Amino acid sequence: MKKYLNLVTALIASLKPKSKIPIIDTYGQSTLNQDEQQALMEWLFASLMGAGYFSKAHLIWDDGKDREREIFTALMRNEPIFLYRQGARPTPTVEGYGWRLIGEHPSLRVYELQVEVEGE
Protein backbone atom coordinates (compact mmCIF):
# COMPACT_ATOMS: atom_id res chain seq x y z
CA MET A 1 0.00 0.00 0.00
CA LYS A 2 2.84 2.37 0.89
CA LYS A 3 4.45 1.87 -2.51
CA TYR A 4 1.20 2.84 -4.28
CA LEU A 5 0.85 5.96 -2.13
CA ASN A 6 4.42 6.93 -3.01
CA LEU A 7 3.71 6.43 -6.71
CA VAL A 8 0.54 8.53 -6.56
CA THR A 9 2.37 11.30 -4.69
CA ALA A 10 5.18 11.21 -7.25
CA LEU A 11 2.74 11.28 -10.17
CA ILE A 12 0.96 14.33 -8.77
CA ALA A 13 4.30 16.07 -8.16
CA SER A 14 5.41 15.35 -11.73
CA LEU A 15 2.47 17.39 -13.03
CA LYS A 16 3.50 20.55 -11.17
CA PRO A 17 5.55 23.13 -13.09
CA LYS A 18 9.31 22.85 -12.71
CA SER A 19 11.31 25.45 -10.82
CA LYS A 20 12.95 28.12 -12.95
CA ILE A 21 15.55 28.98 -10.30
CA PRO A 22 18.23 26.75 -8.80
CA ILE A 23 17.08 25.27 -5.50
CA ILE A 24 18.11 22.27 -3.43
CA ASP A 25 15.52 20.61 -1.19
CA THR A 26 17.03 18.76 1.76
CA TYR A 27 15.68 15.82 3.75
CA GLY A 28 16.83 14.46 7.09
CA GLN A 29 19.15 15.84 9.73
CA SER A 30 22.76 16.78 9.00
CA THR A 31 25.59 15.99 11.40
CA LEU A 32 27.76 18.71 9.81
CA ASN A 33 28.31 22.08 11.44
CA GLN A 34 26.91 25.20 9.76
CA ASP A 35 30.15 26.07 7.92
CA GLU A 36 30.53 22.51 6.56
CA GLN A 37 26.91 22.48 5.40
CA GLN A 38 27.37 25.85 3.70
CA ALA A 39 30.51 24.66 1.91
CA LEU A 40 28.78 21.48 0.72
CA MET A 41 25.74 23.38 -0.57
CA GLU A 42 27.95 25.90 -2.39
CA TRP A 43 29.92 23.06 -3.98
CA LEU A 44 26.71 21.28 -5.03
CA PHE A 45 25.20 24.46 -6.51
CA ALA A 46 28.42 25.20 -8.40
CA SER A 47 28.54 21.61 -9.73
CA LEU A 48 24.93 21.74 -10.92
CA MET A 49 25.35 25.13 -12.58
CA GLY A 50 28.63 24.00 -14.13
CA ALA A 51 26.71 21.12 -15.70
CA GLY A 52 24.12 23.59 -17.03
CA TYR A 53 21.37 22.57 -14.60
CA PHE A 54 19.37 25.49 -13.17
CA SER A 55 16.29 23.89 -11.62
CA LYS A 56 15.41 21.91 -8.49
CA ALA A 57 17.66 19.21 -7.02
CA HIS A 58 17.41 17.14 -3.85
CA LEU A 59 19.90 16.35 -1.09
CA ILE A 60 19.28 13.59 1.43
CA TRP A 61 21.21 13.73 4.70
CA ASP A 62 21.54 9.97 5.08
CA ASP A 63 20.13 9.32 8.53
CA GLY A 64 19.07 5.75 7.73
CA LYS A 65 15.39 6.61 7.30
CA ASP A 66 13.29 5.46 4.35
CA ARG A 67 13.26 8.23 1.74
CA GLU A 68 11.37 6.30 -0.95
CA ARG A 69 8.66 8.96 -1.29
CA GLU A 70 11.17 11.76 -1.88
CA ILE A 71 13.15 9.60 -4.30
CA PHE A 72 10.08 8.65 -6.37
CA THR A 73 8.90 12.26 -6.47
CA ALA A 74 12.27 13.50 -7.74
CA LEU A 75 12.51 10.66 -10.25
CA MET A 76 9.06 11.42 -11.67
CA ARG A 77 10.07 15.07 -12.08
CA ASN A 78 13.44 14.07 -13.61
CA GLU A 79 15.33 16.00 -10.93
CA PRO A 80 18.78 14.98 -9.64
CA ILE A 81 19.00 13.38 -6.20
CA PHE A 82 22.10 13.44 -4.05
CA LEU A 83 22.91 11.78 -0.75
CA TYR A 84 25.39 12.80 1.91
CA ARG A 85 26.52 9.61 3.67
CA GLN A 86 26.74 10.07 7.41
CA GLY A 87 27.47 6.44 8.30
CA ALA A 88 29.86 3.79 7.05
CA ARG A 89 27.67 3.02 4.00
CA PRO A 90 24.83 4.76 2.19
CA THR A 91 21.33 3.55 3.07
CA PRO A 92 20.03 1.22 0.32
CA THR A 93 17.62 2.80 -2.13
CA VAL A 94 14.67 1.65 -4.22
CA GLU A 95 15.06 -1.39 -6.46
CA GLY A 96 16.65 -0.64 -9.82
CA TYR A 97 18.60 2.37 -8.56
CA GLY A 98 21.88 2.80 -6.73
CA TRP A 99 24.11 5.45 -5.24
CA ARG A 100 27.18 6.45 -7.30
CA LEU A 101 30.00 8.07 -5.34
CA ILE A 102 30.93 11.54 -6.59
CA GLY A 103 34.70 11.43 -6.22
CA GLU A 104 35.14 15.14 -6.94
CA HIS A 105 33.90 16.13 -3.49
CA PRO A 106 36.77 16.01 -0.96
CA SER A 107 34.70 14.30 1.76
CA LEU A 108 34.03 11.21 -0.41
CA ARG A 109 30.56 11.14 1.20
CA VAL A 110 28.46 12.63 -1.63
CA TYR A 111 26.53 10.28 -3.91
CA GLU A 112 24.18 10.68 -6.86
CA LEU A 113 21.20 8.42 -7.52
CA GLN A 114 21.62 6.48 -10.76
CA VAL A 115 19.68 3.84 -12.63
CA GLU A 116 21.29 0.42 -12.25
CA VAL A 117 21.91 -1.27 -15.58
CA GLU A 118 21.35 -5.02 -15.65
CA GLY A 119 24.41 -7.12 -16.37
CA GLU A 120 26.88 -4.74 -14.74
Secondary structure, DSSP 8 states (H G I E B T S, - for coil): -HHHHHHHHHHHHHHS---SS-EEEEES---S-HHHHHHHHHHHHHHHHHTT--SEEEEEEE-S---HHHHHHHHHTT--EEEEE-SSS----STTEEEEE-TTSTTS-EEEEEE--TT-
